[in-house]
Amino acid sequence: MAEVGAFLSLAEAQIMTRTEDLIAGIVKELPREGSIIDRLPVKTLSGARQIAYNRQAALPGGSFHAIADTWTPTQDLDFTQINVSLVTFGDEKDYPDNQVRASYSGAGANDLDAIVMQQTIEGLRNKIDNKLVYGSGTAPEMSGLYSLATSNMTQNAGSGSTGAAATVTLLNRMMDMVRPKADILLAPFRLHQRLDQLQQGVNAAPLVYMPVPGDKGLRLAPMAAFYHGVEIVRSDYMATAETGVLQETIASGTYSAETGGSSGSFVGIHFGIPENGQVGGVGLLIAGTLFDVEGPHPQKGKDAPWMRITCYLNLMLAGTRGLGILDGCTDAAITA
């Protein structure tokens, strides 16, 4: 059956326009938790497609001197310049042709144009949240947390291609790598559940007290919401969304592949954009607004308009101490 604009078929457009008893809008069936788009600090570019900033590479060391000693000037200021370029991401849609738009409109009918735009933006947000974690950084794709991580920013629970249960020791070491302190601990739901088991003291795991921030008593959170005072963010973008099954392939280099395996990762993130004298963190680089909507515009040779939603963005890591990853974690009880 022929497609009708952005809809798979005329029948799909028709079910949006039944008027006698149709509830307007779309009921969500594909919810996702753990979006970090709105948490990231944003640096907005105007009139440029890239940003450059300098990181410290080494600090002067100095030396001790005796009285009347001869001093020799040193040349040891060292910096690393980082360049981050915007990438282009988006989707283009044809609206239903004008006959369909005229036939399936009126009181009680859904606004087909609005549905096309709303559903497209929701899909684009989901894809961006996925790529904020797994983006390869290889043109034309944006960078993600994993591709920005280097080997000295990771801890590994497994070995080779074999995953293993996470441990409190490894998780603490990873969190300590993030300076000055992680703002969130990102984890797929199955690993979040394993942290919760620590709090509950099940599976023979020692009881680890994780108090609600501000709580001075012994009241425990209903589910582990914080680890060492850092908010835990459950991410449906780091596992099979519908079932939560872990699916990463353990790292062969510095970060794990998104699919093909049965492990998952904890990610400690300190937020921050490049600023003079500040400890760098993870931030989002954009141009203009995140979603730039163009159209609807008429099309030559078609009795239907089109629209395009474009995002100019990239993920940046101002300083390498702003990110830490513990990968290769299986869905097993966390041990000491």
N, C-alpha and C positions, 0 to 999 in steps of 0.2 A: 504494500500500500504506500502511496506517495506521501512524503513528508509535507507538513503544512507549517512553513516557517520554522520556529524552534521546536515545534511539537512533532512527535514521532508519526502521527497520522491525524487525519481529520477527526477521527473518533476521539483522540486525546483532547483536541480543542473543544469538541462538542461536550464532553463531560464537565468542562469548566463553565458551561453556559446554561445548563439546565436551571430553570428559574423558579419552578413551582415550589420546591422544597429544599433547594440546595443551600447549604451553609457556605457563606462566602469564604474565600481564601483556601489555604492548603494546610492540612494537619501534618505536623512534623512526624516523620517515621524514621528519620536518619539523624537523631541527635548525636552530638559529639561534645565531650567534656575535655577541658584542659587546654583551651585556646590561650595562647600567650601573645597574640597580636596586640591586644589592647593593654598589655602589661609592659611591653617594651618601650623604653624611652625613644623618642623619634627625633631624628635630625633631618630637616627639610632643606633640600637644595633648590635654588632658584637660578636659572640661567647656566647651569652646569650639569654634567652627567657623572661626575666623580668627585670624590673628596680625598684629600691626602692629609695625613697627620704623622707626627714623629713620636715614636716610643723610645723610652730609655733602653739602651742596650747594656751599658755599664756605667758605674759611677767612679769618679776619681778616688784613688785609694789613699794618697798622701804617704808621708814617711816621717819617722822620728829623726831629730837632729841634735847634735851636740852643740855646746856653746861655740860661737864663732865658726860654725860649720859652713861649708859652701852649699848654697841651695841651687838646685837645677830645675828649671821649669819643665813641667811634664805635659805631654800631649796625649790625653787619655779620655777626653769626652767622646762618647760613642752613642749613636742613635740609629734607629731603624725606621725608615720611612715606609708607611703603609698606604696603599691606594685601594680604594673601594669604589667600584663603578656600579651605577644603576643597571638593572636588567629590565627587560620588558616582558610582561606577563599579562594575559587577558583572554578574552573570548569574544567572538562575534556571533551575532544571531540575526536571522531573518525573522521579522514579525510575520504572523499570518497575513495572507493577502487581503486586500481591502474588501473583497466580497465576503470572506469569512468574518472579518472584523465588523462589517455592517450587519451580517445575518445573525451573529451570535453576540449581540450587545443589547443593552436596554436595562430596564429596572430589574434588579435582582441578579443580573448576570455578573460574573467575575470580569475584572478588567484584564484582558489577555496580555496587554502590553505590560502592565504592572507585574503580572505573574512571571513573565519572561525575565524581567529585570531582577525581581526579588530572588527568584530561584537561581539565576545565574550568579548573582553576587554571593549568595550563600555557598554555592559550589566553589567559587573562587576563594572565599575565605577558608574553606576546608582544605583546599589544595595548598594555600599559602602556609597554613599551620603545619601541614605535613612537611613541606619543604623547609620550614624554619628549623626542623630537626634534621631532615635527610637530604636537603639540597646539596648537589655535588660540587657546586662552585665552578663547574666546567661549562664554558659558554655553550648555549645561551642561558643556562640554568643558574639560579641564584645560589648563594652559599647557605649552608645550614650549620647547625651547632656541631654536628659530627665532622664536617669537612673543615671547620675552623679549628678543631682540636688537634693538638700535636701530641706526640707520644709522652711528653713530660707533663701533660695535662690529664692523663688517663690512668686509671687503675683497672686491672683485669681480674675478674673472678675465676675465669676458666683458663685453659691453656690450649694452644694450638686451635683446633676447630671444635674443642669440647668445652661446653659451658659448665658452670658449677654454681652451687648455692652462694649467694652473697653472704658476707660476714660483716659484723659490726665493725671489726677492725678496718676492713677495706673501705667501708662506707665512711667511717670517720676520717680516714686518710684522704679520701677524695674530697670530702667537705672542707678539710683543713687546707687543701690546695687552692681553694677559692678565697681571694682576698678582696677587701678586708673581711667580708663575710657574704655567703650566698644569700640572695633575696628569696629564692624559691628552690625547692628540690623537685625536679620534674621526673615523673615515673609512670610507667604503664600501670593499669589498675591491678594486675596480678601481683606486681612487686609492691604496690601500695598496700595490698592485703597482707603481704608477708611482713611489712613494717607494723601493721596493725596487730599481727600475731605476737610481735615482741611486746607490745603494750599489754596484750591479754595474757601473756605467759603460757601460750599453748604450744603444742608440738615439742614439749620438753625444753623450749627456749626459756632463758632466764627472763624474769619480769623486768622490763626497762621502763622506768617511770618517765612518761612524756607529758608533762603538765600543760594545760591550756595556758598560753601567755597571760600573765597577770594573776594567775591563780596561786595563792599562798598556802593552800591546803593540799590535800591529797586527792582532789577531784580529778579523775581522768577524763580526757575527751572521749566522746562516744565512738569515734574512730580516729586513728592516729592522724591528726591534722598538722602536726609539727614534728620536726626532728631536730634536736639541739636548738630549738627556738626558731627554726627555719620552716616556713610554710611548705607543706607537701602539696603539689599540684598533680592530680591524676590526669594523665593524658591518654585519650583514646586515639591519638595520632601516632602512638609509638607501639601499637600492637594491632591485631585483628580487631577492628572497631566493634563488630557485632558480638563477638564472643570473648574478647580480651586475651585470646591465646597469644603468647609471645612468639615472635616470628623472625627476630633478627639473626643474622649469621655472624658469629663471633669475629672480632676484628682480625684481619690479616695484615693490616697496616696500623693506622692510628684510629680508625673508627669502624664500627660494624656496618654491614649492609642491612638495608631495611627488611628484606625478606629472605627466605630460603633456609632459615634455621629455627631454633626453639629457645632462644635466649632473649634477654631484654637488658635495659640500661637504666641507671640512675644518672641524672644530670643536675649538677649544682650550678646555678646561674646567678652572677652578680650583674645587676643592670647598670648601664652607664654609657654615655656617649663621650667622644673625645673632648676633653676639656683640660686646659692648662693646669698642671699641678694636681690633677685628680687621678685616682686609681681607675684605670679604664675597665669597662665592662661590656656587656652585650647590648646592642642597640639596633634600631631599624632606620635605614636610610631610605627616604622617599623623595619624590618630586611632586609638589602640589598636594592634592588629596590622594588617599590610598587608592580609591576607585574613581577613575575618570570616565564618566559616561558620555559617549558621543552618539548623537542621534535621538530619535529616529530620523533617518534621511531617506528620501526616495531613491529607488534603484533604477538604473537604465535597463529597459527590457523586462522589468518585473512590476506587477501590480501589488507590490508589497514593500514596505520600508525595511531598513536594517538598522541595527545599533551595535556598538562596540564598547566593551568595558575594558579599560587598560589600566594596568598598575605598573608604575616605575618604582622599583624598590630593590633592596638587597639587605642582607644581614651583615652587621659589622661587629668586630671584636676589637674594642679600643685597646685593651690590654690583655695579655695572655693569662693573667691571674684571675680574670673574670669568669672563667669557665673550668669545670671539672667533670669528668665522666667516669663512672664505674660500669664497665660493660661485661658481657659474657655471663650475666646472672640468669640462672634457671628458676623455674617456678617451684622452688623448694624452700623449706624453712630456713630463715636466716640464723646463722650460728654466731658464736662469739668470734 
